[in-house]
Amino acid sequence: MANALVSIQIMPKTNNNEDVIPYVDRAIEVIANSGVKYFVSPLETTMEGQLDHLLDIIKQMNTAMIEMGSPNVLSQIKVYYNPAGASMDKLTEKYR
């Protein structure tokens, strides 16, 4: 059972003011390849899983940005942690 939700907005710096969309696409690819449940929204992506694993994914995302040529990366994250269980569906069910 998942114990955390982590939302991330990743903002890689580009060398020559290039479009950041390919970088963001790569960051989302890292999440998709991780196997965790996730939801992409216009300003951030939310992941559901074990907190340690989600934080490792964030590290991988930042590393991927540097590997693509970004000199630095700003990542804004929000963490919801509940050892008894955390679920995107449960937290948003009343809005559907």
C-alpha atoms as a printed R data frame, in Angstrom:
   type eleno elety resid chain resno       x      y       z
1  ATOM     1    CA   MET     A     1   0.000  0.000   0.000
2  ATOM     2    CA   ALA     A     2   1.212  3.491  -0.842
3  ATOM     3    CA   ASN     A     3   2.109  5.720   2.079
4  ATOM     4    CA   ALA     A     4   2.783  8.955   0.207
5  ATOM     5    CA   LEU     A     5   1.736 11.298  -2.549
6  ATOM     6    CA   VAL     A     6   4.431 13.516  -4.002
7  ATOM     7    CA   SER     A     7   3.754 16.294  -6.491
8  ATOM     8    CA   ILE     A     8   6.641 17.737  -8.456
9  ATOM     9    CA   GLN     A     9   7.081 20.691 -10.744
10 ATOM    10    CA   ILE     A    10  10.482 20.421 -12.400
11 ATOM    11    CA   MET     A    11  12.048 23.497 -13.975
12 ATOM    12    CA   PRO     A    12  15.326 22.779 -15.726
13 ATOM    13    CA   LYS     A    13  17.471 25.674 -16.822
14 ATOM    14    CA   THR     A    14  18.443 25.540 -20.479
15 ATOM    15    CA   ASN     A    15  21.704 26.846 -21.892
16 ATOM    16    CA   ASN     A    16  20.290 29.003 -24.685
17 ATOM    17    CA   ASN     A    17  16.697 29.549 -23.581
18 ATOM    18    CA   GLU     A    18  15.600 26.440 -25.437
19 ATOM    19    CA   ASP     A    19  12.087 25.090 -24.984
20 ATOM    20    CA   VAL     A    20  11.868 23.124 -21.736
21 ATOM    21    CA   ILE     A    21   9.098 20.811 -22.969
22 ATOM    22    CA   PRO     A    22  11.517 18.080 -24.147
23 ATOM    23    CA   TYR     A    23  13.076 18.166 -20.682
24 ATOM    24    CA   VAL     A    24   9.693 17.922 -18.967
25 ATOM    25    CA   ASP     A    25   8.749 15.073 -21.309
26 ATOM    26    CA   ARG     A    26  11.921 13.250 -20.243
27 ATOM    27    CA   ALA     A    27  11.150 13.845 -16.564
28 ATOM    28    CA   ILE     A    28   7.674 12.362 -17.025
29 ATOM    29    CA   GLU     A    29   9.248  9.435 -18.879
30 ATOM    30    CA   VAL     A    30  11.377  8.744 -15.787
31 ATOM    31    CA   ILE     A    31   8.198  8.623 -13.712
32 ATOM    32    CA   ALA     A    32   6.405  6.400 -16.239
33 ATOM    33    CA   ASN     A    33   9.334  3.973 -16.323
34 ATOM    34    CA   SER     A    34   9.319  3.730 -12.522
35 ATOM    35    CA   GLY     A    35   6.019  1.869 -12.457
36 ATOM    36    CA   VAL     A    36   4.352  4.093  -9.851
37 ATOM    37    CA   LYS     A    37   0.846  5.439 -10.279
38 ATOM    38    CA   TYR     A    38   0.992  9.053 -11.448
39 ATOM    39    CA   PHE     A    39  -1.158 11.874 -12.780
40 ATOM    40    CA   VAL     A    40   0.099 14.663 -15.046
41 ATOM    41    CA   SER     A    41  -1.622 18.006 -14.607
42 ATOM    42    CA   PRO     A    42  -0.812 21.322 -16.306
43 ATOM    43    CA   LEU     A    43   1.552 22.621 -13.613
44 ATOM    44    CA   GLU     A    44   2.821 19.519 -11.808
45 ATOM    45    CA   THR     A    45   2.792 15.742 -11.756
46 ATOM    46    CA   THR     A    46   1.620 13.742  -8.743
47 ATOM    47    CA   MET     A    47   2.989 10.294  -7.920
48 ATOM    48    CA   GLU     A    48   1.647  7.702  -5.491
49 ATOM    49    CA   GLY     A    49   3.825  5.140  -3.744
50 ATOM    50    CA   GLN     A    50   6.309  4.542  -0.954
51 ATOM    51    CA   LEU     A    51   7.945  7.801   0.132
52 ATOM    52    CA   ASP     A    52  11.531  6.543  -0.197
53 ATOM    53    CA   HIS     A    53  10.855  5.269  -3.715
54 ATOM    54    CA   LEU     A    54   9.181  8.520  -4.780
55 ATOM    55    CA   LEU     A    55  12.125 10.546  -3.504
56 ATOM    56    CA   ASP     A    56  14.472  8.277  -5.475
57 ATOM    57    CA   ILE     A    57  12.408  8.972  -8.597
58 ATOM    58    CA   ILE     A    58  12.803 12.713  -8.018
59 ATOM    59    CA   LYS     A    59  16.561 12.224  -7.803
60 ATOM    60    CA   GLN     A    60  16.485 10.283 -11.091
61 ATOM    61    CA   MET     A    61  14.427 13.051 -12.718
62 ATOM    62    CA   ASN     A    62  16.921 15.721 -11.690
63 ATOM    63    CA   THR     A    63  19.836 13.585 -12.887
64 ATOM    64    CA   ALA     A    64  18.098 13.082 -16.239
65 ATOM    65    CA   MET     A    65  17.802 16.866 -16.675
66 ATOM    66    CA   ILE     A    66  21.548 17.302 -16.122
67 ATOM    67    CA   GLU     A    67  22.282 14.432 -18.525
68 ATOM    68    CA   MET     A    68  20.210 16.260 -21.171
69 ATOM    69    CA   GLY     A    69  22.431 19.311 -20.796
70 ATOM    70    CA   SER     A    70  20.669 21.434 -18.215
71 ATOM    71    CA   PRO     A    71  23.263 23.207 -16.057
72 ATOM    72    CA   ASN     A    72  20.903 23.192 -13.040
73 ATOM    73    CA   VAL     A    73  17.392 22.242 -12.040
74 ATOM    74    CA   LEU     A    74  14.800 23.694  -9.695
75 ATOM    75    CA   SER     A    75  12.298 21.147  -8.387
76 ATOM    76    CA   GLN     A    76   9.337 22.195  -6.291
77 ATOM    77    CA   ILE     A    77   7.794 19.293  -4.442
78 ATOM    78    CA   LYS     A    78   4.823 18.741  -2.171
79 ATOM    79    CA   VAL     A    79   4.649 15.669   0.034
80 ATOM    80    CA   TYR     A    80   1.639 14.069   1.665
81 ATOM    81    CA   TYR     A    81   2.783 11.277   3.968
82 ATOM    82    CA   ASN     A    82   0.449  8.950   5.850
83 ATOM    83    CA   PRO     A    83   1.832  5.641   7.183
84 ATOM    84    CA   ALA     A    84  -1.753  4.303   7.275
85 ATOM    85    CA   GLY     A    85  -2.080  4.826   3.515
86 ATOM    86    CA   ALA     A    86  -2.205  7.491   0.838
87 ATOM    87    CA   SER     A    87  -4.287  7.476  -2.326
88 ATOM    88    CA   MET     A    88  -4.894 10.065  -5.049
89 ATOM    89    CA   ASP     A    89  -8.263  8.485  -5.749
90 ATOM    90    CA   LYS     A    90  -9.338  8.586  -2.109
91 ATOM    91    CA   LEU     A    91  -8.354 12.239  -1.662
92 ATOM    92    CA   THR     A    92 -10.168 13.355  -4.808
93 ATOM    93    CA   GLU     A    93 -13.192 11.017  -4.952
94 ATOM    94    CA   LYS     A    94 -15.700 13.644  -3.782
95 ATOM    95    CA   TYR     A    95 -14.787 15.821  -6.780
96 ATOM    96    CA   ARG     A    96 -15.663 13.162  -9.362
